[in-house]
Every structure is written in C-alpha cells, then in structure tokens.
Amino acid sequence: MKNLITKELLAEAENKYIEAANESVLNEAFAAHTKRASLATELTVFLSHKHTDSLLVRQAVALFKSLGVEVYIDWLDSSMPPVTDIRTANRLKEKIRTCSKFVFLASDDAIASKWCNWELGLGDAAKYLNNIAILPAGSRGKSWSGSEYLGIYPVITSEYQYHPGTYYVEFGTTSTPLKQWLINR
C-alpha cells in the first residue's frame, strides 16, 4: 500500500496549488462552485466532511482542483436552508446522487459525526465501490477502531508521505492513479 494521506500532506498540496494559482483564484472557485457543480456533464466530487474541519476541507478542495475537478461543499451551497432541517437532508441526498464521485474526508471529527456517517451510507448506496473513496485525514490514519466499516472502501493514498506527488485510490490489490479514478465513471 502507498502512504496514507496526512494532514501535513494535504497542507502541502494546498500550498503547491496556491503557488500555481493565487489566493483570489481559489476563493473565486469556492464562491462559484455551486453554479459549475450543477452542470450534469461536469466531473464533481461530493466531499463529505465535518464543518469543524474547514482547514482540511480547503486543503482537500485544493488537491482536487489541482486535478481539474470541482468539489461540492454543502455549506457553500446557497440553496441550503439557513438552519438544518429536512430540506437539508433532501438536498444532500440529491447532491450525493448527482455528483460524479463521493469522497469521505475521514478526520477524527467526521468519523464521529452522525451526519457524515449518514452521508457515507448514502454515498455507498448511490455510488458503489467504483465511485466512492475514503480520504484519511485523522490522527488515527487507517486505524479506524470502532469504525472498522471504513475499511470496506477504497482509500486515497500518496506516493510520498510528506510531499505532494502522485495520488492513488487503492482497493484490495489494485492501485489506480487518483486522476484516472476521478475520470472513470
């Protein structure tokens, strides 16, 4: 198995992306993503995450954007109700179904979140194993004691542990470059 993604690696990936595109470009991408994400022909990742992990979310978005992929972030969706209610759940279900891929940003907080685990269940049903992956970003790495079910999903890894490089989606004995996995539907 390649190396698991670390918080440090995500931070470095964001820094590398920002060096290539200045900060205003990244902020514009965040602000405009809902318009682009609605296009049926566009490759979009639904990023399941805990809202308290905003820095990790930003870093993961930078990683996917560097690969030419749009990312759906629920709290940037202007169509979401201001207070969580049944419309929130219905909108999340719709976006999980319509996005091309589902990635669970597996921080410690996300693993403990009822909402994130609910989204993972929806992603499992809607995307199956070919279009779902875990992006480990917690202090436990891939040691998901108490959440062993995470081990049934493909995992995003890196060729390098501390520097951005080539990323993979690993499942069983197969290893697919992340960029290739993203375009395979």
Secondary structure, DSSP 8 states (H G I E B T S, - for coil): --EE--HHHHHHHHHHHHHHS-HHHHHHHHHHHHHHHT-TTS-EEEEE--GGGHHHHHHHHHHHHHTT-EEE-GGG-TTS-SS-SHHHHHHHHHHHHHSSEEEEEE-HHHHH-HHHHHHHHHHHHHHTGGGEEEEE-STTTT--TT-GGGGGS-EEEESSSSS---EEEEETTEEEEHHHHHH--
